[in-house]
Amino acid sequence: MIDPAVQARLILRGLLSPTTDDPDRPFSPVVLQSLSDVPTGDLPPLQLDDVSGDAEQTKTQIQKTLAAYEKQHQTKPTRIDLKGSGALEIVQGPSAEAKPLANKIAVVTGAAGAIGFGICKALLDNGCFLAATDLPGERLNQFVEEFRGMGYERVEGVPMDVTDPASVSEAFSQIVKTWGGLDILVHNAGIAHVSKLVDMKLEDFRKLQRVNVEGTLLTLAEAGRCFAAQGIGGDVVLVSTKNVYSPGAGFGAYSATKAAAHQLARIASLEFAPMQVRVNMVAPDAVFSGGAHKSGLWAEVGPGRMKARGLDEKGLEEYYQNRNLLKARVTAGHVADAVVFFLSRRTPTTGACLPIDGGLPDAVPR
């Protein structure tokens, strides 16, 4: 159930975002920037008094109020006064010359790590308003400050525990209250664990299941509710793994739970398609760092694999680089490029998975 104030913002954004002639990008999204109060101007703000009804009632009410405003003032509103729940300024949609993802509101889960860094930077470089989400704490705060120190202004850190339904709901509500809606979800949150099946503790497996499976379900579900209320489509990209197709010995909990997350994303591609929401996956392998951020997965996996092969950290990176067909070092930037490819809608694609691994024959989908 979406909070009425959040629901009203989503519906407003859908109604205020103009249509285009591009079937792959049918709407030019506006941003509803949250304000501390309603500023004065040449035109009065659109007044919305009661938005506590169900979705259909609220949408009908907003449509009538918008029509009456446009008839009286011969133009669309630029500011909105949501009585009792804040003031909004409408930031109009991008021009034809704008960046590919201009004015898109993006959420990245598990942002404060190596792959998350690469994805967040790419989304900001392509014009997004970015909500970087991760567990609350100094790590997330410093991650966001790092981007602000590089001159990025359209970024907010939003604490979110993907295993907690209330935390997920509150995080999405905060994002919608800040910018008015949601266009993009990049679900990157995940954890790893090294153990053979015969040695695995059930609680260790369940910990991965809570993050990698239940976290994916909760995040997809909350995003789906937002997309439905907004009504202008959207995009989801799941950061999957080559282990879905080529699992590793001693890596069963990760391989199994990421495979379940992958399957949830495939099901989302079926269920979200009627809303014009595309759901795709990227499957990276051996991404050790992004910027100054080390991979959490390799912090878990790396020591054992270095010891088993008699390698140091640099040697382990070279080992994984040399095992792929292209002898390529796979970076967080490569993963981000694949994410942006799907988000920019260059092809009419949903339900697809793009490997980012330099070519691994045993990881080819079959």
C-alpha positions in Angstrom: 0.0 0.0 0.0 1.5 3.3 -1.1 1.2 6.3 1.3 -1.4 8.8 -0.1 1.0 11.7 -0.3 3.5 9.5 -2.3 0.7 8.2 -4.5 -0.4 11.7 -5.3 3.1 12.7 -6.4 3.4 9.7 -8.6 0.0 10.3 -10.3 0.8 14.0 -10.7 4.1 13.3 -12.3 2.5 10.8 -14.7 -0.2 13.4 -15.7 2.3 16.3 -16.1 4.9 14.4 -18.1 4.2 15.2 -21.8 4.0 12.5 -24.4 6.5 12.3 -27.3 6.5 10.7 -30.8 9.1 8.2 -29.9 7.6 4.8 -29.2 10.7 3.7 -27.2 10.6 6.9 -25.0 6.9 7.8 -25.0 7.1 10.4 -22.2 9.3 13.3 -21.5 9.5 13.1 -17.7 9.2 16.1 -15.4 10.7 16.3 -11.9 8.6 17.4 -9.0 11.2 19.1 -6.8 10.3 19.2 -3.2 10.2 22.7 -1.6 10.1 23.8 2.0 7.2 26.2 1.2 5.3 27.6 -1.8 7.2 30.5 -3.4 5.4 33.4 -4.9 5.3 34.0 -8.6 3.3 35.4 -11.6 1.0 32.4 -11.5 -0.6 30.9 -8.4 0.3 27.3 -7.5 -2.1 24.4 -8.2 -3.9 23.7 -5.0 -4.6 20.0 -4.1 -6.5 19.8 -0.9 -7.4 16.1 -0.2 -5.4 13.3 -1.8 -6.3 10.5 0.6 -8.5 8.5 -1.7 -7.6 5.3 -3.6 -5.6 5.6 -6.8 -8.5 6.0 -9.2 -10.2 8.6 -7.0 -7.0 10.5 -6.6 -6.2 10.4 -10.3 -9.7 11.6 -11.2 -9.5 14.4 -8.6 -6.1 15.6 -9.9 -7.2 15.4 -13.6 -10.2 17.6 -12.8 -8.1 20.1 -10.8 -5.5 20.3 -13.5 -8.1 20.8 -16.2 -9.7 23.6 -14.2 -6.4 25.3 -13.6 -5.4 25.2 -17.3 -8.8 26.5 -18.3 -8.5 29.4 -15.9 -4.8 30.3 -16.5 -4.4 29.1 -20.1 -1.2 27.2 -19.1 0.0 24.4 -17.0 1.1 25.0 -13.4 4.7 25.4 -12.5 4.2 24.9 -8.7 1.9 22.7 -6.7 0.7 23.1 -3.1 -0.2 19.7 -1.7 -2.0 20.7 1.4 -0.6 19.1 4.5 2.2 17.3 2.6 4.5 19.8 1.0 5.1 22.1 -1.9 6.5 21.1 -5.3 8.2 22.9 -8.2 7.8 21.3 -11.6 11.1 20.9 -13.5 10.1 20.5 -17.1 11.2 17.6 -19.3 14.5 17.6 -21.2 15.1 19.1 -24.6 16.0 17.0 -27.6 19.7 17.9 -27.2 19.7 16.8 -23.5 21.7 13.8 -22.1 20.1 10.4 -22.8 18.7 9.9 -19.3 18.0 13.6 -18.5 15.4 14.1 -15.8 15.1 10.4 -15.2 14.9 9.5 -11.5 17.1 6.5 -10.7 17.5 4.3 -7.7 20.6 2.2 -7.2 20.5 -0.4 -4.4 23.8 -1.6 -2.8 25.3 1.5 -4.3 28.3 2.1 -2.0 30.7 -0.5 -3.5 32.7 -1.1 -6.6 30.1 -1.9 -9.2 27.7 0.5 -7.5 30.2 3.3 -7.9 30.6 2.7 -11.6 26.8 2.6 -12.2 26.1 5.7 -10.1 28.7 7.7 -11.9 27.4 6.7 -15.3 23.8 7.5 -14.4 24.8 11.0 -13.1 26.9 11.6 -16.3 23.9 10.8 -18.4 21.6 13.3 -16.6 19.8 11.3 -13.9 18.6 12.4 -10.5 20.2 9.7 -8.4 19.2 8.1 -5.2 22.1 6.0 -4.0 20.8 3.5 -1.5 22.6 1.2 0.9 22.7 0.3 4.6 22.6 3.4 6.8 25.9 4.7 8.1 29.1 6.5 7.4 29.9 4.3 4.4 26.9 5.6 2.5 27.4 9.2 3.7 31.0 9.2 2.5 30.0 7.6 -0.8 27.5 10.4 -1.5 30.0 13.1 -0.4 32.5 11.7 -2.8 30.2 12.4 -5.7 29.3 15.8 -4.4 33.0 16.6 -4.1 33.3 15.7 -7.8 30.7 18.3 -8.6 27.6 16.2 -8.9 24.6 17.9 -7.4 21.7 15.6 -8.4 22.5 12.8 -5.9 21.0 11.9 -2.6 22.0 9.1 -0.2 18.9 7.2 1.0 19.4 4.5 3.7 17.7 1.2 2.8 17.9 -2.3 4.1 16.6 -4.4 1.3 15.7 -7.2 3.7 13.3 -5.0 5.7 9.9 -4.3 4.0 9.4 -1.1 6.1 12.8 0.2 5.2 12.3 -0.5 1.5 8.9 1.3 1.5 10.3 4.3 3.5 13.2 4.6 1.1 11.1 4.7 -2.0 8.7 7.1 -0.3 11.6 9.4 0.5 12.8 9.4 -3.1 9.3 10.1 -4.5 8.8 12.9 -1.9 12.1 14.5 -3.0 11.8 14.3 -6.8 8.2 13.2 -7.5 8.6 9.7 -9.0 10.7 6.8 -10.3 12.0 5.9 -13.8 14.9 3.6 -13.1 15.7 0.9 -10.7 19.2 -0.7 -10.8 19.1 -3.5 -8.2 22.7 -4.2 -7.3 22.4 -5.2 -3.6 23.9 -8.6 -2.9 26.3 -10.5 -0.6 28.5 -13.6 -1.0 29.6 -16.5 1.2 32.2 -19.2 0.7 31.4 -22.7 1.8 31.0 -26.2 0.5 27.6 -27.7 0.7 28.6 -30.3 3.3 30.0 -27.6 5.6 27.4 -24.9 5.0 25.5 -23.6 8.0 21.8 -23.1 7.4 21.8 -19.6 8.9 24.6 -18.5 6.5 22.6 -19.7 3.6 19.5 -17.9 4.9 21.4 -14.7 5.3 22.2 -14.7 1.6 18.6 -15.7 0.8 17.3 -12.7 2.8 19.5 -10.3 0.9 19.8 -11.8 -2.5 16.3 -13.2 -2.9 14.0 -11.5 -0.5 15.7 -8.2 -1.1 15.2 -8.5 -4.8 11.5 -9.4 -4.4 10.8 -6.5 -2.0 12.6 -4.0 -4.2 11.0 -5.1 -7.4 7.6 -5.1 -5.8 8.0 -1.6 -4.4 9.3 -0.3 -7.7 6.4 -2.0 -9.5 3.8 -0.3 -7.3 5.4 3.1 -8.0 5.5 2.4 -11.8 1.8 1.4 -11.7 0.7 4.6 -9.9 2.8 6.8 -12.2 1.7 5.3 -15.4 4.6 6.4 -17.7 6.6 3.2 -17.9 10.1 2.7 -16.6 13.2 0.5 -16.6 14.7 -2.1 -14.2 18.2 -3.6 -14.5 19.2 -6.4 -12.2 22.9 -6.9 -11.6 23.1 -10.6 -11.9 26.2 -12.8 -12.2 27.9 -15.3 -14.5 27.3 -17.8 -11.6 23.7 -18.1 -12.7 24.9 -20.0 -15.8 28.2 -21.2 -14.5 28.2 -21.8 -10.7 31.3 -22.3 -8.7 32.2 -25.1 -6.3 32.3 -23.7 -2.7 30.1 -20.9 -3.9 26.7 -22.6 -3.7 24.8 -20.1 -1.5 25.7 -17.2 -3.7 25.1 -19.1 -7.0 21.8 -20.4 -5.9 20.4 -17.2 -4.4 21.6 -15.1 -7.3 19.9 -17.6 -9.7 16.7 -17.1 -7.8 17.0 -13.3 -8.0 17.7 -13.6 -11.7 14.5 -15.6 -12.1 12.5 -13.0 -10.2 13.7 -10.4 -12.7 12.7 -12.6 -15.6 9.2 -12.9 -14.1 9.1 -9.1 -13.5 9.8 -8.7 -17.2 6.6 -10.6 -17.9 4.5 -8.9 -15.2 5.7 -5.3 -15.7 5.5 -5.3 -19.5 1.9 -4.1 -19.6 3.0 -1.0 -17.7 5.7 -0.4 -20.4 8.4 -1.2 -17.9 11.4 -3.1 -19.3 13.3 -5.4 -17.0 16.8 -6.6 -18.1 19.9 -8.1 -16.5 23.6 -7.7 -16.7 25.9 -10.6 -15.7 29.4 -9.4 -14.8 32.4 -11.5 -13.7 35.6 -10.6 -11.8 35.0 -6.9 -11.1 37.5 -6.2 -8.4 37.1 -2.4 -7.9 35.4 0.7 -9.0 37.2 4.0 -8.4 38.6 3.8 -5.0 36.0 1.2 -3.9 36.9 -2.4 -3.5 34.4 -5.2 -4.3 32.7 -6.6 -1.3 32.3 -9.9 -3.1 36.0 -10.2 -3.7 36.7 -9.1 -0.1 34.8 -12.3 0.8 36.0 -14.6 -1.9 39.5 -13.3 -2.7 41.6 -14.4 0.3 40.7 -18.1 -0.1 41.3 -18.1 -3.9 44.6 -16.3 -3.5 45.7 -18.8 -1.0 44.6 -21.8 -3.1 46.5 -20.5 -6.1 49.5 -19.0 -4.4 48.7 -15.5 -5.7 48.6 -12.0 -4.4 45.7 -9.6 -5.2 47.3 -8.4 -8.4 48.0 -12.0 -9.5 44.5 -13.0 -8.8 43.1 -10.2 -11.0 45.5 -11.3 -13.8 44.4 -14.9 -13.4 40.7 -14.0 -13.9 41.6 -11.6 -16.8 43.6 -14.4 -18.6 40.8 -17.0 -18.2 38.3 -15.1 -20.4 38.4 -15.3 -24.2 39.3 -11.7 -24.8 41.9 -11.5 -22.0 40.0 -8.4 -20.9 40.1 -6.8 -17.5 36.4 -6.3 -16.7 35.7 -3.1 -14.9 32.8 -1.4 -13.1 32.7 1.0 -16.0 32.0 -1.8 -18.4 29.1 -3.0 -16.2 27.8 0.6 -16.1 28.0 0.9 -19.9 25.8 -2.2 -20.2 23.3 -0.8 -17.7 23.1 2.5 -19.6 22.7 0.6 -22.9 19.5 -1.0 -21.5 18.3 2.2 -19.9 18.7 4.3 -23.1 16.3 1.9 -24.9 18.3 1.6 -28.1 16.6 -1.6 -28.8 13.1 -2.9 -28.0 14.4 -5.4 -25.4 13.1 -6.8 -22.1 13.8 -10.0 -20.2 17.4 -10.2 -21.6 20.7 -10.8 -19.9 24.0 -9.3 -21.2 27.2 -11.0 -20.1 30.0 -8.6 -19.1 32.8 -11.2 -18.6 35.2 -11.0 -21.5 33.8 -14.3 -22.9 33.4 -17.3 -20.7 32.3 -20.4 -22.8 30.9 -22.2 -19.7 28.8 -19.2 -18.8 27.0 -18.9 -22.1 23.2 -19.2 -21.5 22.0 -22.7 -22.5 
